[in-house]
Amino acid sequence: MYSLPRDGTSVFTVEFIVLDRAHDCQLTGRRLEVHRLTVGSSSMSNSEHPYSLVVEVDGIIYVSGATSIDYESHRPISGRRAALDAALDEVENRLASVGASLSNVTKLTYFLKDLSLRQEANVQFLERFEVPRPARTVLQVTGIPYDGVVVIDATAHRTSR
């Protein structure tokens, strides 16, 4: 069944069967709701970006990578800390669009164009997340779309930590 609610989200309800070979049984009839929500600039909703910016499945929220750009002009944010903040602010905006916040985040991945940004990312992490802080991975990459310097993706859980 597929429906498009008035608030702009789309909800997919899927019936499925899970085979459990270890216990020689199957579970049937479980319902899985996948909420797909498009947020951010309308310019992000086109064939160049054919994915959901936020997806929620069974209370787990997946946030697609938020880039350190101005989402209206698609131009990179200048300044190292400002770029990190822009990317994390976009993650926060996407979470807010589904009624969640940074306090719901359980895992983040920072993709950095320059690994020397790691220290600024550590400071940002200490300032923006309370103990217990989410798990985090930091990776260096060779390129980021729109000449950004950081992309941050996140996984969050509907119940707060």
Secondary structure in CASP SS format (residue, H / E / C, confidence):
PFRMAT SS
TARGET T0000
AUTHOR 0000-0000-0000
METHOD secondary structure of the structure
MODEL  1
M C 1.00
Y E 1.00
S E 1.00
L C 1.00
P C 1.00
R C 1.00
D C 1.00
G C 1.00
T C 1.00
S E 1.00
V E 1.00
F E 1.00
T E 1.00
V E 1.00
E E 1.00
F E 1.00
I E 1.00
V E 1.00
L E 1.00
D E 1.00
R C 1.00
A C 1.00
H C 1.00
D C 1.00
C E 1.00
Q E 1.00
L E 1.00
T E 1.00
G E 1.00
R E 1.00
R E 1.00
L E 1.00
E E 1.00
V E 1.00
H E 1.00
R E 1.00
L E 1.00
T C 1.00
V C 1.00
G C 1.00
S C 1.00
S H 1.00
S H 1.00
M H 1.00
S C 1.00
N C 1.00
S C 1.00
E C 1.00
H C 1.00
P C 1.00
Y C 1.00
S C 1.00
L C 1.00
V E 1.00
V E 1.00
E E 1.00
V E 1.00
D C 1.00
G C 1.00
I E 1.00
I E 1.00
Y E 1.00
V E 1.00
S E 1.00
G E 1.00
A E 1.00
T E 1.00
S C 1.00
I E 1.00
D E 1.00
Y C 1.00
E C 1.00
S C 1.00
H C 1.00
R E 1.00
P E 1.00
I C 1.00
S C 1.00
G C 1.00
R H 1.00
R H 1.00
A H 1.00
A H 1.00
L H 1.00
D H 1.00
A H 1.00
A H 1.00
L H 1.00
D H 1.00
E H 1.00
V H 1.00
E H 1.00
N H 1.00
R H 1.00
L H 1.00
A H 1.00
S C 1.00
V C 1.00
G C 1.00
A C 1.00
S C 1.00
L H 1.00
S H 1.00
N H 1.00
V E 1.00
T E 1.00
K E 1.00
L E 1.00
T E 1.00
Y E 1.00
F E 1.00
L E 1.00
K C 1.00
D C 1.00
L H 1.00
S H 1.00
L H 1.00
R H 1.00
Q H 1.00
E H 1.00
A H 1.00
N H 1.00
V H 1.00
Q H 1.00
F H 1.00
L H 1.00
E H 1.00
R H 1.00
F C 1.00
E C 1.00
V C 1.00
P C 1.00
R C 1.00
P C 1.00
A E 1.00
R E 1.00
T E 1.00
V E 1.00
L E 1.00
Q E 1.00
V C 1.00
T C 1.00
G C 1.00
I C 1.00
P H 1.00
Y H 1.00
D H 1.00
G C 1.00
V C 1.00
V E 1.00
V E 1.00
I E 1.00
D E 1.00
A E 1.00
T E 1.00
A E 1.00
H E 1.00
R C 1.00
T C 1.00
S C 1.00
R C 1.00
END
